[in-house]
Each structure stands twice: as structure tokens, then as C-alpha cells.
């Protein structure tokens, strides 16, 4: 017999009481100074990656950058100098390393799961959270699931880095590897459908490409973080000119929905792999930029809010990975005048993070930006999950040399040009939006009516993101029912 919403909520409340789980609000993740003092005190004794429920309050860009304990401060970011980027524009990168798991994806997975927990639509005592992913999303989902007292299932391509699989097994996730690489998203969908078909009452599919909670977290937390950094570093004539992000699930692009309201002239750029140019050329193929998926347009991507699409070549991307992570690469960058403080932080940039930086530089070149222009992007994760890729490149190409560092710096970084870019017209946007039909209507059960509403209804996206305020009220009501927060504050 199917349980009622109230019965599911009762189970969820008991589980949270048993495991001492207090759920943060979006407002607290955006402004951690609002986190209760008692929780802040407890966090001083908890490691950043520790599987402790209070680490839910560390789903913020403002964690103190330490592995053990630590409080909250300003947004973690890195501004890249022109000596490294080769452009006059200021390129600012929000750093995801200092989230639990070392990636901001723990934020993106918060919304899809918590929305259902506090609404009585997911029973953590009998159901498992399924996280279809090309890598970091299922890691974030497995982590959040553990903290929220839920079992998790991770589905990701078999060609992802070994570090990802090792970590997932450590947190007790049920792991399924699907054929192919980053580009093989349909294979992930197919496996998720198979699993849900076998166990429909047991498994809840939290698809990052269609769950509005994914971009909503970035709307609520990442967008305001970028705005805060802008006002912290701006000069007298500075402009918040652009945000560039590889589109993957399009989750991080949710930040642009917030930023567009604050900076109406903002240029929003979306990136994809040149080896799989879905938006640019309706293309297909495999690529090596781990962290982004392809061959479809995510349901949660608002194509009307895009101004620019850039395809990033994975060959210079991997070349820069070596330049940033080899001793000879560091030595050459010193010779080129790059500050030691910047060089010492290049390990904070994972493979998709480097792709984001490449897209930001190409944007600056295309629009001939100057020192008054500030471009924002994010480092989804650091090199922590990619050390095996560095070793593989050494085995394949040999030890890194000074000569190779010079070639990589001048070709892959300073040589970035304005090729493989498209400034979007109204019909370019509409063409890309229409690609959703083939994945989501024909294969995934979405409706044409909603597809059309995404394009023609001017209130559609605003209504989606305004749910954040409703969810915050539901989270507060849920915490009230568990009684844990009140008990902690006595």
C-alpha cells in the first residue's frame, strides 16, 4: 500500500532525529554568518570532507580554506593575472576545492534531494537516491545522501578517472559504470531507466539535467557569491562584463539567471567540447574534458538567457593541465613573470576548470575587453581527482620538458583565438532550445507544452527559481518538526 505524504515525512523526521540531521536553508548557504552559533562551534572540530551531517552547512563558497575545522569568511576565489591569461580583462575564478568532496557539486545535489525530503516525496528509510552523472554530480549526490541519511546509487561513464570510482566506493554508494566517456549521456539515461524499471518503488531518479534544484542552488548561492566578489575587487570604472561556464548539466549557468537581474548588460557564455559540438553544430563525438556532458541540451538550461557559445578544444585543455601541474611547467611560468602565489594555486584548477578559463579568455578576446572588464567563471573542482590523468599523459607523451612548456603556454594559453565561437541571434537560441525535443520529449517523457512554455512564457523561468523561497520555508518548518535545532540552541 502506497504511503501518504505525512507517513513519509514521519519516517524522514525520525531518520533525521536518529542521525542528528539539521538542514540548512539557501539563505544560510548564501550567507553563512546566519548559521547558528552552536553549529559553527561544532564545525571547528569537523574535517571538511568528514561524513558528518553538520557539513551540510558547508555547502557554501565561503568556507575557510582548511582541511580540518575552520569557520566561514569571504568567497574563495582566484584572480588570474594578464601575465598568465594574455588578455587585459580581469578573469576571476570561484574556487570549488573548499567544498566538502572538493567540488561545488555538493551544492548542486542539495536541492534535488532536499526538496523531496522536506516535501514528503522521498522516504530515506526505504528508498535510494539515484544520481545519473558524468562525474562530480554523483560524488556530490552520494555525499549529500550519506549526510542526509539516505542510500545512494551512482551511474557514471566507465572512462571517468579512477579516483572518482574509488571515492564513491568509500562512501558506500552502489556504483554502475556505463559505456563510453563524457559524451555518452544517453547511456547514463538508459541505465537509470533500467534501474528504475527494475525497482520503481525503491529508486528515485534525481537527474541533474532535469532537476531544477541543480541550477537553483547556483541561482541562490553562486550568483550572489560572484556579485559579492565583484564589489570587493572592482575599481572605479570596472564592469561586470561576462560570466562564462561550460554547460554540462547547465546547473552552474543558473547563476546567470540571478546575475542578469543585477547586471542587465552581462554577456553569458556557454561552453562545450569542440570534439562534441552539440550546440554549435548539432554534433557528436567523444572528448576528454571531464565534468561536462554532451549530445543533448539539458532540460534545465534556459537558452533564451545565453549570448555566446564557445567550443573548447580538449587538446590544448589537456596541454594546460600538464603546464599547470608539472615542475617544468611551473618553472617556465616563473620565467614568464607569473607570480609565485598564482603558480602555487594552479592545482586548484581541475580539467573542466581549465576549460572554463579558456572560454573566459576567448570571450575577452572576442569582445576586445580591457582592464575595466571583469569576467567570472568557476573551478568546479581541483586536480585532486585527476592525478591519474597526469600520470597517463606522462606515460603516453614522456616526461614534461621546458620546451614543451613553452609550446603549451604560447599555443594553448596565449594562442587562444576567437575560433569555434558563435554570438547568438534570436533564432540561434531557438534552434538550440529546440534540440531539447529529441532527448526530453521523445525519450524522457517531458511534454511539448512545457517545452514551449520554456521558450514563449516570459514568467516560466522566474517561477522556477522563485521556488527557492518556498523551499526555504519548508526547510525551516521541517527543522521545527525534528526539534533538533531548538534543542541545539538551548
Residue pairs with C-beta under 8 A, 6 or more apart in sequence:
3 11
3 123
4 120
5 119
5 120
5 121
6 120
8 120
8 121
8 122
8 123
9 120
9 478
9 481
11 123
11 124
11 125
11 126
12 117
12 118
12 120
12 122
12 123
12 124
12 125
12 478
13 478
13 481
13 482
14 125
15 21
15 124
15 125
15 149
16 22
16 23
16 148
16 149
16 482
16 484
17 482
17 483
17 484
18 149
19 53
19 149
20 53
20 484
21 53
21 56
21 147
21 148
21 149
21 482
21 484
22 39
22 53
22 54
22 56
22 479
22 482
22 484
22 485
22 488
23 56
23 114
23 117
23 118
23 148
23 475
23 478
23 479
24 35
24 56
24 57
24 59
24 475
25 472
25 475
25 476
26 216
26 217
26 220
26 221
26 468
26 471
26 472
27 34
27 220
27 472
28 34
28 35
28 57
29 57
29 59
29 60
29 107
29 110
29 217
29 220
29 221
30 60
30 220
30 221
30 224
30 225
32 57
32 60
32 62
32 72
33 72
35 57
35 72
36 485
36 488
36 489
38 488
38 489
39 54
39 57
39 488
40 71
40 72
42 54
43 54
43 55
43 57
43 58
43 69
43 70
43 71
44 69
44 70
44 71
45 69
46 52
46 54
46 55
46 68
46 69
47 67
47 68
47 69
48 55
48 58
48 63
48 66
48 67
48 68
48 70
48 98
48 99
48 100
49 67
49 100
49 101
49 102
50 100
51 143
51 146
51 147
51 171
52 147
53 147
53 148
53 149
55 100
55 147
56 110
56 144
56 147
56 148
58 99
58 100
59 99
59 100
59 106
59 107
59 110
59 217
59 221
60 72
60 99
60 107
60 221
61 75
61 76
61 77
61 94
61 95
61 104
61 221
61 222
61 225
62 72
62 73
62 74
62 75
62 76
62 225
63 70
63 72
63 73
63 76
63 98
63 99
64 70
64 71
64 72
64 73
64 98
65 76
65 95
65 97
65 98
74 228
74 232
75 94
75 225
75 228
75 229
75 232
76 94
76 95
76 97
76 98
77 92
77 93
77 94
77 95
77 229
78 92
78 93
78 95
78 342
78 345
78 348
78 379
79 90
79 91
79 92
79 93
79 233
80 91
80 92
80 93
80 342
80 357
81 338
81 339
81 342
82 88
83 336
83 337
83 338
83 339
84 333
84 338
84 342
84 413
85 91
85 357
85 361
85 364
85 413
86 361
86 413
86 414
86 416
87 361
87 364
87 365
87 369
88 364
88 369
88 370
88 371
88 373
89 241
89 364
89 369
89 370
89 371
89 373
89 374
89 375
90 233
90 238
90 371
90 373
90 374
90 375
91 357
91 360
91 361
91 364
91 375
91 377
92 226
92 229
92 230
92 233
92 374
92 375
92 376
92 377
93 349
93 353
93 356
93 357
93 376
93 377
93 378
93 379
94 104
94 222
94 225
94 226
94 229
94 376
94 377
94 378
94 379
95 348
95 379
95 382
96 102
96 103
96 104
96 105
96 353
96 378
96 379
96 380
96 381
96 382
97 103
97 348
97 379
97 381
97 382
97 384
99 105
99 106
99 107
100 106
100 143
101 136
101 139
101 140
101 143
101 167
102 381
102 382
102 384
102 385
103 136
103 139
103 140
103 380
103 381
103 385
104 222
104 252
104 378
104 380
104 381
105 136
105 137
105 139
105 140
105 141
105 380
105 381
106 139
106 140
106 143
106 144
107 140
107 217
107 218
107 221
107 222
108 137
108 140
108 208
108 213
108 214
108 215
108 217
108 218
108 249
108 251
108 252
109 131
109 137
109 140
109 141
109 143
109 144
109 206
109 208
109 214
110 144
110 213
110 217
111 211
111 212
111 213
111 214
111 216
111 217
111 471
112 141
112 206
112 208
112 211
112 213
112 214
113 122
113 129
113 141
113 144
113 145
113 148
113 150
113 206
113 213
114 148
114 213
114 471
114 475
115 121
115 213
115 471
116 122
116 204
116 206
117 124
117 148
117 150
117 478
118 471
118 474
118 475
118 477
118 478
119 474
121 204
122 129
122 150
122 204
124 148
124 149
124 150
124 151
126 201
126 202
127 150
127 151
127 201
127 202
127 203
127 204
128 150
128 151
128 152
128 153
128 174
128 202
128 203
128 204
129 141
129 145
129 150
129 151
129 152
129 153
129 204
129 206
130 152
130 153
130 155
130 192
130 195
130 196
130 203
130 204
130 205
130 206
131 137
131 138
131 140
131 141
131 142
131 145
131 152
131 153
131 154
131 155
131 206
131 208
132 138
132 155
132 156
132 188
132 189
132 191
132 192
132 205
132 206
132 207
132 208
132 209
133 139
133 141
133 154
133 155
133 156
133 188
133 208
134 156
134 157
134 160
134 182
134 185
134 188
134 248
134 290
134 291
134 292
134 293
135 156
135 160
135 161
135 164
135 182
135 290
135 291
135 385
136 164
136 291
136 380
136 381
136 385
137 208
137 214
137 249
137 251
138 152
138 154
138 155
138 156
138 168
138 173
139 154
139 164
139 167
139 168
141 152
141 154
141 206
142 152
142 154
142 168
142 171
142 172
142 173
143 171
145 151
145 152
145 173
146 152
146 171
146 172
151 172
151 174
152 171
152 172
152 173
152 174
153 173
153 174
153 175
153 176
153 195
153 203
154 168
154 173
154 174
154 175
154 176
155 175
155 176
155 178
155 188
155 191
155 192
155 195
156 164
156 165
156 175
156 176
156 177
156 178
156 188
157 177
157 178
157 179
157 180
157 181
157 182
157 184
157 187
157 188
158 177
158 178
158 179
158 180
159 180
159 181
159 182
160 177
160 181
160 182
160 290
161 290
161 385
161 386
161 388
161 389
162 388
163 384
163 385
163 386
163 387
163 388
164 385
165 175
165 177
167 385
168 175
169 175
176 191
176 195
178 184
178 187
178 188
178 190
178 191
179 187
180 187
180 286
181 286
181 287
181 288
182 273
182 276
182 286
182 287
182 288
182 289
182 290
182 291
182 292
182 293
182 294
183 273
183 275
183 276
183 284
183 285
183 286
183 287
183 293
183 294
183 295
184 286
184 295
185 209
185 293
185 294
185 295
185 296
186 295
186 296
186 439
186 443
188 293
189 207
189 443
189 444
192 205
192 207
195 203
196 203
196 205
208 214
208 249
208 251
209 249
209 250
209 293
209 296
209 298
209 299
209 300
210 298
210 299
210 300
210 440
210 444
210 446
211 300
212 300
212 464
212 465
212 467
214 249
214 250
214 251
214 254
214 300
215 250
215 251
215 252
215 253
215 254
215 257
215 300
215 465
216 254
216 464
216 465
216 467
216 468
216 471
217 251
217 254
218 251
218 252
218 253
218 254
218 255
218 258
219 254
219 255
219 257
219 258
219 465
219 468
220 258
220 468
222 252
222 254
222 255
222 378
223 254
223 255
223 256
223 257
223 258
223 259
223 262
224 258
226 240
226 243
226 255
226 259
226 376
227 240
227 258
227 259
227 262
229 376
230 238
230 240
230 374
230 376
233 374
234 240
234 374
235 372
237 372
238 372
238 373
238 374
239 265
239 372
239 373
239 374
240 259
240 262
240 263
240 266
240 374
240 376
241 266
241 267
241 367
241 369
241 373
241 374
241 375
242 266
242 267
242 268
242 269
242 360
242 363
242 364
242 367
242 369
242 373
242 375
242 376
243 255
243 256
243 259
243 266
243 267
243 268
243 269
243 375
243 376
243 377
244 268
244 269
244 270
244 271
244 308
244 310
244 356
244 359
244 360
244 363
244 375
244 376
244 377
245 252
245 253
245 255
245 256
245 269
245 270
245 271
245 356
245 359
245 377
245 378
246 270
246 271
246 272
246 289
246 291
246 292
246 312
246 352
246 355
246 356
246 359
247 253
247 270
247 271
247 272
247 279
247 292
247 298
247 301
248 291
248 292
248 293
248 298
248 352
249 293
249 298
249 300
250 270
250 298
250 300
250 301
251 300
252 378
252 380
253 268
253 270
253 301
253 302
253 305
253 306
254 300
254 465
256 266
256 268
256 305
257 302
257 305
257 461
257 465
258 465
259 266
259 268
260 266
260 268
260 305
267 307
267 308
267 363
267 367
268 305
268 306
268 307
268 308
269 306
269 307
269 308
269 309
269 310
269 359
269 360
269 363
270 279
270 301
270 306
270 308
270 309
270 310
271 292
271 309
271 310
271 311
271 312
271 355
271 356
271 359
272 278
272 279
272 280
272 292
272 294
272 309
272 310
272 311
272 312
273 285
273 287
273 289
273 292
273 294
273 311
273 312
273 313
273 314
273 355
274 287
274 311
274 312
274 313
274 314
274 420
275 285
275 286
275 287
275 288
275 313
275 314
276 283
276 284
276 285
276 286
276 287
276 294
276 295
277 283
277 285
277 311
277 420
278 284
278 294
278 295
278 296
278 297
278 435
279 297
279 309
279 432
279 435
280 309
280 311
280 420
280 422
282 435
284 294
284 295
285 294
287 294
287 314
288 314
288 317
288 318
288 351
289 312
289 314
289 317
289 351
289 352
289 355
290 350
290 351
290 352
290 386
290 389
291 350
291 351
291 352
291 355
291 380
291 381
292 352
292 355
296 435
296 436
296 438
296 439
297 303
297 432
297 433
297 435
297 436
297 439
299 436
299 439
299 440
299 444
299 446
302 454
302 461
303 429
303 430
303 432
303 433
303 455
304 429
304 433
304 455
304 461
305 461
306 424
306 429
306 432
307 423
307 424
308 363
308 366
308 421
308 422
308 423
308 424
309 421
309 422
309 424
309 428
309 432
310 359
310 362
310 363
310 420
310 421
310 422
311 420
311 421
312 355
312 358
312 359
312 420
313 420
314 355
316 358
316 408
316 411
316 412
316 413
316 415
316 416
317 351
317 354
317 355
317 358
317 412
318 351
318 389
318 393
319 407
319 408
319 411
319 412
320 354
320 358
320 408
320 412
320 413
321 351
321 354
321 383
321 386
321 389
321 390
321 393
322 329
322 390
322 393
322 400
322 404
322 408
323 329
323 332
323 333
323 405
323 408
323 409
323 412
323 413
324 346
324 347
324 349
324 354
324 383
325 346
325 347
325 383
325 390
326 390
326 400
326 405
327 400
328 400
328 401
328 402
328 404
328 405
329 400
329 405
329 408
329 409
330 343
330 346
331 402
331 405
332 402
332 405
332 406
332 409
333 343
333 405
333 409
334 340
334 343
336 409
347 382
347 383
348 379
348 382
348 383
349 357
349 379
349 382
349 383
350 379
350 380
350 381
350 382
350 383
350 384
350 385
350 386
351 386
351 389
352 380
352 381
353 378
353 379
353 380
353 381
353 382
356 377
356 378
356 379
356 380
357 377
358 416
359 377
360 375
360 376
360 377
361 413
361 416
362 416
362 417
362 418
362 421
363 369
363 375
364 373
364 375
365 416
365 417
365 418
366 418
366 421
366 423
367 373
369 375
383 390
394 400
422 428
424 432
430 455
433 454
433 455
436 446
436 451
436 454
437 448
437 451
440 446
440 451
441 447
441 448
441 451
453 460
454 460
454 461
479 485
480 486
